[in-house]
């Protein structure tokens, strides 16, 4: 895992520091279905399409924008 950056996230309840990391996953991920309704790998294009159609947590969208160099 590699630390990418952190930023002061203006969360809905209160501000907090959010850290973003990069990781290479070498084995299958099996989340608990009681906690996760869906998971999968998306290409960048598929992710962009999903961002236009699906509802995401605003803090996650902000982290992705910053990761891609589109945010503050």
mmJSON file of the N, C-alpha and C atoms, coordinates in Angstrom:
{"data_MODEL":{"atom_site":{
"group_PDB":["ATOM","ATOM","ATOM","ATOM","ATOM","ATOM","ATOM","ATOM","ATOM","ATOM","ATOM","ATOM","ATOM","ATOM","ATOM","ATOM","ATOM","ATOM","ATOM","ATOM","ATOM","ATOM","ATOM","ATOM","ATOM","ATOM","ATOM","ATOM","ATOM","ATOM","ATOM","ATOM","ATOM","ATOM","ATOM","ATOM","ATOM","ATOM","ATOM","ATOM","ATOM","ATOM","ATOM","ATOM","ATOM","ATOM","ATOM","ATOM","ATOM","ATOM","ATOM","ATOM","ATOM","ATOM","ATOM","ATOM","ATOM","ATOM","ATOM","ATOM","ATOM","ATOM","ATOM","ATOM","ATOM","ATOM","ATOM","ATOM","ATOM","ATOM","ATOM","ATOM","ATOM","ATOM","ATOM","ATOM","ATOM","ATOM","ATOM","ATOM","ATOM","ATOM","ATOM","ATOM","ATOM","ATOM","ATOM","ATOM","ATOM","ATOM","ATOM","ATOM","ATOM","ATOM","ATOM","ATOM","ATOM","ATOM","ATOM","ATOM","ATOM","ATOM","ATOM","ATOM","ATOM","ATOM","ATOM","ATOM","ATOM","ATOM","ATOM","ATOM","ATOM","ATOM","ATOM","ATOM","ATOM","ATOM","ATOM","ATOM","ATOM","ATOM","ATOM","ATOM","ATOM","ATOM","ATOM","ATOM","ATOM","ATOM","ATOM","ATOM","ATOM","ATOM","ATOM","ATOM","ATOM","ATOM","ATOM","ATOM","ATOM","ATOM","ATOM","ATOM","ATOM","ATOM","ATOM","ATOM","ATOM","ATOM","ATOM","ATOM","ATOM","ATOM","ATOM","ATOM","ATOM","ATOM","ATOM","ATOM","ATOM","ATOM","ATOM","ATOM","ATOM","ATOM","ATOM","ATOM","ATOM","ATOM","ATOM","ATOM","ATOM","ATOM","ATOM","ATOM","ATOM","ATOM","ATOM","ATOM","ATOM","ATOM","ATOM","ATOM","ATOM","ATOM","ATOM","ATOM","ATOM","ATOM","ATOM","ATOM","ATOM","ATOM","ATOM","ATOM","ATOM","ATOM","ATOM","ATOM","ATOM","ATOM","ATOM","ATOM","ATOM","ATOM","ATOM","ATOM","ATOM","ATOM","ATOM","ATOM","ATOM","ATOM","ATOM","ATOM"],
"id":[1,2,3,4,5,6,7,8,9,10,11,12,13,14,15,16,17,18,19,20,21,22,23,24,25,26,27,28,29,30,31,32,33,34,35,36,37,38,39,40,41,42,43,44,45,46,47,48,49,50,51,52,53,54,55,56,57,58,59,60,61,62,63,64,65,66,67,68,69,70,71,72,73,74,75,76,77,78,79,80,81,82,83,84,85,86,87,88,89,90,91,92,93,94,95,96,97,98,99,100,101,102,103,104,105,106,107,108,109,110,111,112,113,114,115,116,117,118,119,120,121,122,123,124,125,126,127,128,129,130,131,132,133,134,135,136,137,138,139,140,141,142,143,144,145,146,147,148,149,150,151,152,153,154,155,156,157,158,159,160,161,162,163,164,165,166,167,168,169,170,171,172,173,174,175,176,177,178,179,180,181,182,183,184,185,186,187,188,189,190,191,192,193,194,195,196,197,198,199,200,201,202,203,204,205,206,207,208,209,210,211,212,213,214,215,216],
"type_symbol":["N","C","C","N","C","C","N","C","C","N","C","C","N","C","C","N","C","C","N","C","C","N","C","C","N","C","C","N","C","C","N","C","C","N","C","C","N","C","C","N","C","C","N","C","C","N","C","C","N","C","C","N","C","C","N","C","C","N","C","C","N","C","C","N","C","C","N","C","C","N","C","C","N","C","C","N","C","C","N","C","C","N","C","C","N","C","C","N","C","C","N","C","C","N","C","C","N","C","C","N","C","C","N","C","C","N","C","C","N","C","C","N","C","C","N","C","C","N","C","C","N","C","C","N","C","C","N","C","C","N","C","C","N","C","C","N","C","C","N","C","C","N","C","C","N","C","C","N","C","C","N","C","C","N","C","C","N","C","C","N","C","C","N","C","C","N","C","C","N","C","C","N","C","C","N","C","C","N","C","C","N","C","C","N","C","C","N","C","C","N","C","C","N","C","C","N","C","C","N","C","C","N","C","C","N","C","C","N","C","C","N","C","C","N","C","C"],
"label_atom_id":["N","CA","C","N","CA","C","N","CA","C","N","CA","C","N","CA","C","N","CA","C","N","CA","C","N","CA","C","N","CA","C","N","CA","C","N","CA","C","N","CA","C","N","CA","C","N","CA","C","N","CA","C","N","CA","C","N","CA","C","N","CA","C","N","CA","C","N","CA","C","N","CA","C","N","CA","C","N","CA","C","N","CA","C","N","CA","C","N","CA","C","N","CA","C","N","CA","C","N","CA","C","N","CA","C","N","CA","C","N","CA","C","N","CA","C","N","CA","C","N","CA","C","N","CA","C","N","CA","C","N","CA","C","N","CA","C","N","CA","C","N","CA","C","N","CA","C","N","CA","C","N","CA","C","N","CA","C","N","CA","C","N","CA","C","N","CA","C","N","CA","C","N","CA","C","N","CA","C","N","CA","C","N","CA","C","N","CA","C","N","CA","C","N","CA","C","N","CA","C","N","CA","C","N","CA","C","N","CA","C","N","CA","C","N","CA","C","N","CA","C","N","CA","C","N","CA","C","N","CA","C","N","CA","C","N","CA","C","N","CA","C","N","CA","C","N","CA","C","N","CA","C"],
"label_alt_id":[null,null,null,null,null,null,null,null,null,null,null,null,null,null,null,null,null,null,null,null,null,null,null,null,null,null,null,null,null,null,null,null,null,null,null,null,null,null,null,null,null,null,null,null,null,null,null,null,null,null,null,null,null,null,null,null,null,null,null,null,null,null,null,null,null,null,null,null,null,null,null,null,null,null,null,null,null,null,null,null,null,null,null,null,null,null,null,null,null,null,null,null,null,null,null,null,null,null,null,null,null,null,null,null,null,null,null,null,null,null,null,null,null,null,null,null,null,null,null,null,null,null,null,null,null,null,null,null,null,null,null,null,null,null,null,null,null,null,null,null,null,null,null,null,null,null,null,null,null,null,null,null,null,null,null,null,null,null,null,null,null,null,null,null,null,null,null,null,null,null,null,null,null,null,null,null,null,null,null,null,null,null,null,null,null,null,null,null,null,null,null,null,null,null,null,null,null,null,null,null,null,null,null,null,null,null,null,null,null,null,null,null,null,null,null,null],
"label_comp_id":["UNK","UNK","UNK","UNK","UNK","UNK","UNK","UNK","UNK","UNK","UNK","UNK","UNK","UNK","UNK","UNK","UNK","UNK","UNK","UNK","UNK","UNK","UNK","UNK","UNK","UNK","UNK","UNK","UNK","UNK","UNK","UNK","UNK","UNK","UNK","UNK","UNK","UNK","UNK","UNK","UNK","UNK","UNK","UNK","UNK","UNK","UNK","UNK","UNK","UNK","UNK","UNK","UNK","UNK","UNK","UNK","UNK","UNK","UNK","UNK","UNK","UNK","UNK","UNK","UNK","UNK","UNK","UNK","UNK","UNK","UNK","UNK","UNK","UNK","UNK","UNK","UNK","UNK","UNK","UNK","UNK","UNK","UNK","UNK","UNK","UNK","UNK","UNK","UNK","UNK","UNK","UNK","UNK","UNK","UNK","UNK","UNK","UNK","UNK","UNK","UNK","UNK","UNK","UNK","UNK","UNK","UNK","UNK","UNK","UNK","UNK","UNK","UNK","UNK","UNK","UNK","UNK","UNK","UNK","UNK","UNK","UNK","UNK","UNK","UNK","UNK","UNK","UNK","UNK","UNK","UNK","UNK","UNK","UNK","UNK","UNK","UNK","UNK","UNK","UNK","UNK","UNK","UNK","UNK","UNK","UNK","UNK","UNK","UNK","UNK","UNK","UNK","UNK","UNK","UNK","UNK","UNK","UNK","UNK","UNK","UNK","UNK","UNK","UNK","UNK","UNK","UNK","UNK","UNK","UNK","UNK","UNK","UNK","UNK","UNK","UNK","UNK","UNK","UNK","UNK","UNK","UNK","UNK","UNK","UNK","UNK","UNK","UNK","UNK","UNK","UNK","UNK","UNK","UNK","UNK","UNK","UNK","UNK","UNK","UNK","UNK","UNK","UNK","UNK","UNK","UNK","UNK","UNK","UNK","UNK","UNK","UNK","UNK","UNK","UNK","UNK"],
"label_asym_id":["A","A","A","A","A","A","A","A","A","A","A","A","A","A","A","A","A","A","A","A","A","A","A","A","A","A","A","A","A","A","A","A","A","A","A","A","A","A","A","A","A","A","A","A","A","A","A","A","A","A","A","A","A","A","A","A","A","A","A","A","A","A","A","A","A","A","A","A","A","A","A","A","A","A","A","A","A","A","A","A","A","A","A","A","A","A","A","A","A","A","A","A","A","A","A","A","A","A","A","A","A","A","A","A","A","A","A","A","A","A","A","A","A","A","A","A","A","A","A","A","A","A","A","A","A","A","A","A","A","A","A","A","A","A","A","A","A","A","A","A","A","A","A","A","A","A","A","A","A","A","A","A","A","A","A","A","A","A","A","A","A","A","A","A","A","A","A","A","A","A","A","A","A","A","A","A","A","A","A","A","A","A","A","A","A","A","A","A","A","A","A","A","A","A","A","A","A","A","A","A","A","A","A","A","A","A","A","A","A","A","A","A","A","A","A","A"],
"label_entity_id":["1","1","1","1","1","1","1","1","1","1","1","1","1","1","1","1","1","1","1","1","1","1","1","1","1","1","1","1","1","1","1","1","1","1","1","1","1","1","1","1","1","1","1","1","1","1","1","1","1","1","1","1","1","1","1","1","1","1","1","1","1","1","1","1","1","1","1","1","1","1","1","1","1","1","1","1","1","1","1","1","1","1","1","1","1","1","1","1","1","1","1","1","1","1","1","1","1","1","1","1","1","1","1","1","1","1","1","1","1","1","1","1","1","1","1","1","1","1","1","1","1","1","1","1","1","1","1","1","1","1","1","1","1","1","1","1","1","1","1","1","1","1","1","1","1","1","1","1","1","1","1","1","1","1","1","1","1","1","1","1","1","1","1","1","1","1","1","1","1","1","1","1","1","1","1","1","1","1","1","1","1","1","1","1","1","1","1","1","1","1","1","1","1","1","1","1","1","1","1","1","1","1","1","1","1","1","1","1","1","1","1","1","1","1","1","1"],
"label_seq_id":[1,1,1,2,2,2,3,3,3,4,4,4,5,5,5,6,6,6,7,7,7,8,8,8,9,9,9,10,10,10,11,11,11,12,12,12,13,13,13,14,14,14,15,15,15,16,16,16,17,17,17,18,18,18,19,19,19,20,20,20,21,21,21,22,22,22,23,23,23,24,24,24,25,25,25,26,26,26,27,27,27,28,28,28,29,29,29,30,30,30,31,31,31,32,32,32,33,33,33,34,34,34,35,35,35,36,36,36,37,37,37,38,38,38,39,39,39,40,40,40,41,41,41,42,42,42,43,43,43,44,44,44,45,45,45,46,46,46,47,47,47,48,48,48,49,49,49,50,50,50,51,51,51,52,52,52,53,53,53,54,54,54,55,55,55,56,56,56,57,57,57,58,58,58,59,59,59,60,60,60,61,61,61,62,62,62,63,63,63,64,64,64,65,65,65,66,66,66,67,67,67,68,68,68,69,69,69,70,70,70,71,71,71,72,72,72],
"pdbx_PDB_ins_code":[null,null,null,null,null,null,null,null,null,null,null,null,null,null,null,null,null,null,null,null,null,null,null,null,null,null,null,null,null,null,null,null,null,null,null,null,null,null,null,null,null,null,null,null,null,null,null,null,null,null,null,null,null,null,null,null,null,null,null,null,null,null,null,null,null,null,null,null,null,null,null,null,null,null,null,null,null,null,null,null,null,null,null,null,null,null,null,null,null,null,null,null,null,null,null,null,null,null,null,null,null,null,null,null,null,null,null,null,null,null,null,null,null,null,null,null,null,null,null,null,null,null,null,null,null,null,null,null,null,null,null,null,null,null,null,null,null,null,null,null,null,null,null,null,null,null,null,null,null,null,null,null,null,null,null,null,null,null,null,null,null,null,null,null,null,null,null,null,null,null,null,null,null,null,null,null,null,null,null,null,null,null,null,null,null,null,null,null,null,null,null,null,null,null,null,null,null,null,null,null,null,null,null,null,null,null,null,null,null,null,null,null,null,null,null,null],
"Cartn_x":[0.856,0.0,0.899,0.461,1.214,0.299,0.751,0.02,0.043,-1.117,-1.197,-1.279,-2.271,-2.422,-3.496,-3.602,-4.702,-5.232,-6.489,-7.079,-8.147,-8.414,-9.457,-10.791,-11.535,-12.819,-13.9,-14.727,-15.831,-17.045,-16.997,-18.055,-19.4,-20.445,-21.81,-21.969,-21.423,-21.573,-20.531,-19.271,-18.197,-16.974,-16.039,-14.817,-13.964,-13.237,-12.307,-11.225,-10.094,-9.003,-9.268,-9.164,-9.376,-8.069,-7.571,-6.353,-6.683,-5.973,-6.166,-4.887,-5.056,-3.929,-4.148,-3.072,-3.134,-2.709,-3.344,-2.989,-3.124,-2.244,-2.347,-2.926,-3.984,-4.661,-4.327,-3.719,-3.285,-4.158,-5.256,-6.155,-7.595,-8.511,-9.932,-10.404,-11.266,-11.869,-13.278,-13.602,-14.923,-15.544,-16.229,-16.846,-18.023,-18.344,-19.482,-20.769,-21.607,-22.838,-23.816,-23.657,-24.506,-24.094,-22.873,-22.362,-22.284,-22.122,-21.914,-22.975,-23.752,-24.799,-24.226,-23.147,-22.554,-21.097,-20.28,-18.89,-18.437,-17.457,-16.912,-15.813,-15.069,-14.004,-14.55,-14.233,-14.688,-13.486,-13.595,-12.591,-12.824,-11.886,-12.087,-13.337,-13.558,-14.755,-16.026,-16.045,-17.212,-17.437,-16.363,-16.497,-17.091,-16.619,-17.176,-18.669,-19.054,-20.472,-21.27,-20.7,-21.38,-21.539,-20.539,-20.633,-21.781,-22.104,-23.202,-24.566,-24.606,-25.888,-26.182,-25.172,-25.383,-25.215,-25.695,-25.515,-24.276,-23.36,-22.138,-22.076,-21.348,-21.095,-20.284,-20.727,-20.021,-18.536,-18.181,-16.775,-15.94,-16.507,-15.803,-15.603,-16.605,-16.498,-15.412,-15.372,-14.342,-12.953,-12.792,-11.496,-11.067,-11.997,-11.677,-11.286,-12.011,-11.666,-10.259,-9.925,-8.58,-7.531,-7.835,-6.903,-6.603,-7.628,-7.457,-6.88,-6.655,-6.081,-7.079,-8.389,-9.426,-9.923,-9.483,-9.968,-8.89,-9.179,-8.23,-6.975],
"Cartn_y":[-1.173,0.0,1.232,2.254,3.508,4.67,5.528,6.738,7.677,8.201,9.13,10.577,10.878,12.231,12.223,13.321,13.514,14.923,15.129,16.462,16.614,17.85,18.147,18.085,17.056,16.818,17.562,18.291,19.03,18.114,17.131,16.138,16.742,15.959,16.415,16.75,15.909,16.126,17.105,16.92,17.819,17.563,18.507,18.291,17.18,16.473,15.444,15.251,14.706,14.414,13.082,13.054,11.84,11.5,10.285,9.826,8.909,9.076,8.26,7.456,6.164,5.264,4.485,4.026,3.126,1.745,0.719,-0.651,-1.563,-2.543,-3.603,-4.821,-5.373,-6.517,-7.747,-8.729,-9.908,-11.131,-10.969,-12.101,-11.623,-12.551,-12.204,-11.505,-10.539,-9.832,-10.379,-10.77,-11.327,-10.562,-9.455,-8.7,-9.451,-9.088,-9.674,-9.155,-10.033,-9.576,-8.888,-9.062,-8.351,-6.884,-6.556,-5.184,-4.482,-5.246,-4.682,-5.241,-4.372,-4.829,-5.235,-4.586,-4.865,-4.465,-5.177,-4.759,-5.269,-4.603,-5.021,-4.074,-4.479,-3.656,-2.92,-1.638,-0.824,-0.232,-0.116,0.638,2.122,2.959,4.393,4.892,4.414,4.833,4.379,3.132,2.623,3.406,3.77,4.567,5.934,6.567,7.868,7.753,6.679,6.467,6.227,5.458,5.192,6.476,7.343,8.608,9.465,9.329,10.104,9.482,8.183,7.495,7.086,6.677,6.123,7.197,6.906,7.803,7.369,8.288,8.034,8.932,8.511,9.331,10.545,11.772,12.962,12.983,12.498,12.507,11.616,10.495,9.6,10.231,10.955,11.646,12.716,13.444,14.475,13.85,12.73,12.049,11.615,11.086,10.673,11.874,12.973,14.19,14.649,14.649,15.061,14.073,12.784,11.754,11.945,12.284,12.508,13.881,14.705,16.025,17.062,16.808,17.746,18.643,18.389,19.157,20.073,20.633,21.549,20.834],
"Cartn_z":[0.0,0.0,0.0,-0.725,-0.809,-0.461,0.458,0.805,-0.395,-0.801,-1.929,-1.436,-0.571,-0.039,1.039,1.741,2.68,2.483,2.883,2.789,3.857,4.201,5.166,4.435,4.71,4.069,4.847,4.139,4.77,4.844,5.732,5.855,6.223,6.052,6.328,7.807,8.686,10.122,10.647,10.242,10.657,9.781,9.748,8.965,9.588,8.741,9.215,8.156,8.582,7.659,6.977,5.654,4.887,4.171,4.376,3.722,2.564,1.451,0.259,0.029,-0.195,-0.424,-1.717,-2.312,-3.462,-2.982,-3.515,-3.131,-4.332,-4.412,-5.417,-4.714,-5.275,-4.668,-5.505,-4.865,-5.587,-5.397,-4.718,-4.504,-4.573,-4.644,-4.735,-3.458,-3.643,-2.511,-2.335,-1.122,-0.838,0.332,0.057,1.145,1.759,2.971,3.677,3.027,2.467,1.803,2.751,4.051,5.011,5.125,4.665,4.758,3.407,2.343,1.011,0.061,-0.569,-1.487,-2.84,-3.294,-4.597,-4.565,-5.272,-5.478,-6.84,-7.4,-8.684,-9.113,-10.116,-10.678,-11.89,-11.994,-13.113,-13.832,-15.143,-15.888,-15.576,-15.967,-15.73,-16.451,-17.664,-18.413,-17.695,-17.236,-16.511,-15.222,-14.556,-13.328,-13.649,-14.702,-15.094,-15.401,-16.092,-16.391,-15.112,-14.187,-12.915,-12.104,-12.129,-11.393,-11.902,-13.179,-13.76,-13.455,-13.132,-12.947,-11.508,-10.77,-9.433,-8.36,-7.173,-6.033,-5.262,-5.05,-4.304,-3.076,-2.08,-0.905,-1.369,-1.067,-1.552,-1.188,-0.01,0.4,-0.514,-0.961,-1.878,-3.24,-3.721,-5.01,-4.915,-3.808,-3.613,-3.591,-2.904,-2.855,-4.265,-5.056,-6.424,-7.273,-7.147,-7.909,-7.572,-6.306,-5.899,-6.391,-6.311,-6.782,-8.273,-9.022,-10.461,-10.778,-9.761,-9.977,-10.42,-10.177,-10.609,-9.483,-8.259,-7.109,-6.556,-5.406,-4.75,-4.315],
"occupancy":[1.0,1.0,1.0,1.0,1.0,1.0,1.0,1.0,1.0,1.0,1.0,1.0,1.0,1.0,1.0,1.0,1.0,1.0,1.0,1.0,1.0,1.0,1.0,1.0,1.0,1.0,1.0,1.0,1.0,1.0,1.0,1.0,1.0,1.0,1.0,1.0,1.0,1.0,1.0,1.0,1.0,1.0,1.0,1.0,1.0,1.0,1.0,1.0,1.0,1.0,1.0,1.0,1.0,1.0,1.0,1.0,1.0,1.0,1.0,1.0,1.0,1.0,1.0,1.0,1.0,1.0,1.0,1.0,1.0,1.0,1.0,1.0,1.0,1.0,1.0,1.0,1.0,1.0,1.0,1.0,1.0,1.0,1.0,1.0,1.0,1.0,1.0,1.0,1.0,1.0,1.0,1.0,1.0,1.0,1.0,1.0,1.0,1.0,1.0,1.0,1.0,1.0,1.0,1.0,1.0,1.0,1.0,1.0,1.0,1.0,1.0,1.0,1.0,1.0,1.0,1.0,1.0,1.0,1.0,1.0,1.0,1.0,1.0,1.0,1.0,1.0,1.0,1.0,1.0,1.0,1.0,1.0,1.0,1.0,1.0,1.0,1.0,1.0,1.0,1.0,1.0,1.0,1.0,1.0,1.0,1.0,1.0,1.0,1.0,1.0,1.0,1.0,1.0,1.0,1.0,1.0,1.0,1.0,1.0,1.0,1.0,1.0,1.0,1.0,1.0,1.0,1.0,1.0,1.0,1.0,1.0,1.0,1.0,1.0,1.0,1.0,1.0,1.0,1.0,1.0,1.0,1.0,1.0,1.0,1.0,1.0,1.0,1.0,1.0,1.0,1.0,1.0,1.0,1.0,1.0,1.0,1.0,1.0,1.0,1.0,1.0,1.0,1.0,1.0,1.0,1.0,1.0,1.0,1.0,1.0,1.0,1.0,1.0,1.0,1.0,1.0],
"B_iso_or_equiv":[0.0,0.0,0.0,0.0,0.0,0.0,0.0,0.0,0.0,0.0,0.0,0.0,0.0,0.0,0.0,0.0,0.0,0.0,0.0,0.0,0.0,0.0,0.0,0.0,0.0,0.0,0.0,0.0,0.0,0.0,0.0,0.0,0.0,0.0,0.0,0.0,0.0,0.0,0.0,0.0,0.0,0.0,0.0,0.0,0.0,0.0,0.0,0.0,0.0,0.0,0.0,0.0,0.0,0.0,0.0,0.0,0.0,0.0,0.0,0.0,0.0,0.0,0.0,0.0,0.0,0.0,0.0,0.0,0.0,0.0,0.0,0.0,0.0,0.0,0.0,0.0,0.0,0.0,0.0,0.0,0.0,0.0,0.0,0.0,0.0,0.0,0.0,0.0,0.0,0.0,0.0,0.0,0.0,0.0,0.0,0.0,0.0,0.0,0.0,0.0,0.0,0.0,0.0,0.0,0.0,0.0,0.0,0.0,0.0,0.0,0.0,0.0,0.0,0.0,0.0,0.0,0.0,0.0,0.0,0.0,0.0,0.0,0.0,0.0,0.0,0.0,0.0,0.0,0.0,0.0,0.0,0.0,0.0,0.0,0.0,0.0,0.0,0.0,0.0,0.0,0.0,0.0,0.0,0.0,0.0,0.0,0.0,0.0,0.0,0.0,0.0,0.0,0.0,0.0,0.0,0.0,0.0,0.0,0.0,0.0,0.0,0.0,0.0,0.0,0.0,0.0,0.0,0.0,0.0,0.0,0.0,0.0,0.0,0.0,0.0,0.0,0.0,0.0,0.0,0.0,0.0,0.0,0.0,0.0,0.0,0.0,0.0,0.0,0.0,0.0,0.0,0.0,0.0,0.0,0.0,0.0,0.0,0.0,0.0,0.0,0.0,0.0,0.0,0.0,0.0,0.0,0.0,0.0,0.0,0.0,0.0,0.0,0.0,0.0,0.0,0.0],
"pdbx_formal_charge":[null,null,null,null,null,null,null,null,null,null,null,null,null,null,null,null,null,null,null,null,null,null,null,null,null,null,null,null,null,null,null,null,null,null,null,null,null,null,null,null,null,null,null,null,null,null,null,null,null,null,null,null,null,null,null,null,null,null,null,null,null,null,null,null,null,null,null,null,null,null,null,null,null,null,null,null,null,null,null,null,null,null,null,null,null,null,null,null,null,null,null,null,null,null,null,null,null,null,null,null,null,null,null,null,null,null,null,null,null,null,null,null,null,null,null,null,null,null,null,null,null,null,null,null,null,null,null,null,null,null,null,null,null,null,null,null,null,null,null,null,null,null,null,null,null,null,null,null,null,null,null,null,null,null,null,null,null,null,null,null,null,null,null,null,null,null,null,null,null,null,null,null,null,null,null,null,null,null,null,null,null,null,null,null,null,null,null,null,null,null,null,null,null,null,null,null,null,null,null,null,null,null,null,null,null,null,null,null,null,null,null,null,null,null,null,null],
"auth_seq_id":[1,1,1,2,2,2,3,3,3,4,4,4,5,5,5,6,6,6,7,7,7,8,8,8,9,9,9,10,10,10,11,11,11,12,12,12,13,13,13,14,14,14,15,15,15,16,16,16,17,17,17,18,18,18,19,19,19,20,20,20,21,21,21,22,22,22,23,23,23,24,24,24,25,25,25,26,26,26,27,27,27,28,28,28,29,29,29,30,30,30,31,31,31,32,32,32,33,33,33,34,34,34,35,35,35,36,36,36,37,37,37,38,38,38,39,39,39,40,40,40,41,41,41,42,42,42,43,43,43,44,44,44,45,45,45,46,46,46,47,47,47,48,48,48,49,49,49,50,50,50,51,51,51,52,52,52,53,53,53,54,54,54,55,55,55,56,56,56,57,57,57,58,58,58,59,59,59,60,60,60,61,61,61,62,62,62,63,63,63,64,64,64,65,65,65,66,66,66,67,67,67,68,68,68,69,69,69,70,70,70,71,71,71,72,72,72],
"auth_comp_id":["UNK","UNK","UNK","UNK","UNK","UNK","UNK","UNK","UNK","UNK","UNK","UNK","UNK","UNK","UNK","UNK","UNK","UNK","UNK","UNK","UNK","UNK","UNK","UNK","UNK","UNK","UNK","UNK","UNK","UNK","UNK","UNK","UNK","UNK","UNK","UNK","UNK","UNK","UNK","UNK","UNK","UNK","UNK","UNK","UNK","UNK","UNK","UNK","UNK","UNK","UNK","UNK","UNK","UNK","UNK","UNK","UNK","UNK","UNK","UNK","UNK","UNK","UNK","UNK","UNK","UNK","UNK","UNK","UNK","UNK","UNK","UNK","UNK","UNK","UNK","UNK","UNK","UNK","UNK","UNK","UNK","UNK","UNK","UNK","UNK","UNK","UNK","UNK","UNK","UNK","UNK","UNK","UNK","UNK","UNK","UNK","UNK","UNK","UNK","UNK","UNK","UNK","UNK","UNK","UNK","UNK","UNK","UNK","UNK","UNK","UNK","UNK","UNK","UNK","UNK","UNK","UNK","UNK","UNK","UNK","UNK","UNK","UNK","UNK","UNK","UNK","UNK","UNK","UNK","UNK","UNK","UNK","UNK","UNK","UNK","UNK","UNK","UNK","UNK","UNK","UNK","UNK","UNK","UNK","UNK","UNK","UNK","UNK","UNK","UNK","UNK","UNK","UNK","UNK","UNK","UNK","UNK","UNK","UNK","UNK","UNK","UNK","UNK","UNK","UNK","UNK","UNK","UNK","UNK","UNK","UNK","UNK","UNK","UNK","UNK","UNK","UNK","UNK","UNK","UNK","UNK","UNK","UNK","UNK","UNK","UNK","UNK","UNK","UNK","UNK","UNK","UNK","UNK","UNK","UNK","UNK","UNK","UNK","UNK","UNK","UNK","UNK","UNK","UNK","UNK","UNK","UNK","UNK","UNK","UNK","UNK","UNK","UNK","UNK","UNK","UNK"],
"auth_asym_id":["A","A","A","A","A","A","A","A","A","A","A","A","A","A","A","A","A","A","A","A","A","A","A","A","A","A","A","A","A","A","A","A","A","A","A","A","A","A","A","A","A","A","A","A","A","A","A","A","A","A","A","A","A","A","A","A","A","A","A","A","A","A","A","A","A","A","A","A","A","A","A","A","A","A","A","A","A","A","A","A","A","A","A","A","A","A","A","A","A","A","A","A","A","A","A","A","A","A","A","A","A","A","A","A","A","A","A","A","A","A","A","A","A","A","A","A","A","A","A","A","A","A","A","A","A","A","A","A","A","A","A","A","A","A","A","A","A","A","A","A","A","A","A","A","A","A","A","A","A","A","A","A","A","A","A","A","A","A","A","A","A","A","A","A","A","A","A","A","A","A","A","A","A","A","A","A","A","A","A","A","A","A","A","A","A","A","A","A","A","A","A","A","A","A","A","A","A","A","A","A","A","A","A","A","A","A","A","A","A","A","A","A","A","A","A","A"],
"auth_atom_id":["N","CA","C","N","CA","C","N","CA","C","N","CA","C","N","CA","C","N","CA","C","N","CA","C","N","CA","C","N","CA","C","N","CA","C","N","CA","C","N","CA","C","N","CA","C","N","CA","C","N","CA","C","N","CA","C","N","CA","C","N","CA","C","N","CA","C","N","CA","C","N","CA","C","N","CA","C","N","CA","C","N","CA","C","N","CA","C","N","CA","C","N","CA","C","N","CA","C","N","CA","C","N","CA","C","N","CA","C","N","CA","C","N","CA","C","N","CA","C","N","CA","C","N","CA","C","N","CA","C","N","CA","C","N","CA","C","N","CA","C","N","CA","C","N","CA","C","N","CA","C","N","CA","C","N","CA","C","N","CA","C","N","CA","C","N","CA","C","N","CA","C","N","CA","C","N","CA","C","N","CA","C","N","CA","C","N","CA","C","N","CA","C","N","CA","C","N","CA","C","N","CA","C","N","CA","C","N","CA","C","N","CA","C","N","CA","C","N","CA","C","N","CA","C","N","CA","C","N","CA","C","N","CA","C","N","CA","C","N","CA","C","N","CA","C","N","CA","C","N","CA","C"],
"pdbx_PDB_model_num":[1,1,1,1,1,1,1,1,1,1,1,1,1,1,1,1,1,1,1,1,1,1,1,1,1,1,1,1,1,1,1,1,1,1,1,1,1,1,1,1,1,1,1,1,1,1,1,1,1,1,1,1,1,1,1,1,1,1,1,1,1,1,1,1,1,1,1,1,1,1,1,1,1,1,1,1,1,1,1,1,1,1,1,1,1,1,1,1,1,1,1,1,1,1,1,1,1,1,1,1,1,1,1,1,1,1,1,1,1,1,1,1,1,1,1,1,1,1,1,1,1,1,1,1,1,1,1,1,1,1,1,1,1,1,1,1,1,1,1,1,1,1,1,1,1,1,1,1,1,1,1,1,1,1,1,1,1,1,1,1,1,1,1,1,1,1,1,1,1,1,1,1,1,1,1,1,1,1,1,1,1,1,1,1,1,1,1,1,1,1,1,1,1,1,1,1,1,1,1,1,1,1,1,1,1,1,1,1,1,1,1,1,1,1,1,1]
}}}
